[in-house]
Amino acid sequence: MITYNDIYEAARKERYSKQLQSLPKKFVYDIAIYLKEKQGVVFKGEDILSDTSIKTKKQLENAIILFKELMLRRRKKILSLVLIATETGIEKRDFENMFDFEKNLFNELMKCIGFSDKIINKILNGSEEKENKNNMVVFTEAVGEFLGLDSEKMGPYDKGQIANIPKEIAKILVDDGKAEVVEK
């Protein structure tokens, strides 16, 4: 059973430590039970102006504030760990002190930053993939010569021939059953 002092101590340790603090695996569940019990006492209370009721209500409010502060500090530390991990490649520091949902957060943030880094590298290397305006198609039947989008002559194409043609034309040919898109 968790107490107000346990919540206070956890928040205090998290506030004054650079590392992510180890907490019991059921800590968040225990907090939920604690808050529900305190809410039951506050809202069930016979005399809402009694010293006990006022003290319990204040303790409930403070516990909520402390828990929110605790989770915010943990998120900030996880963000910092993500940034360090992306720069150094060391990912497992403080991993054992994370809750399962924090590990998921860490992993998802790592994926997002990795994806972002790939895009930045492509741009910096000048190999950013420009939107591909063409589709590779294989003709399922012979197609005679025709005019393309810019009035340029295209074709003729034989059955089984592969061609890289504008997407709009490829769609028309595929819809007419004269070609199939080649998967990359």
Summary of the structure (lengths in Angstrom):
residues: 184
radius of gyration: 30.9
end to end distance: 57.9
largest distance: 93.0
contacts: 443
relative contact order: 0.09
helix: 58%
strand: 11%
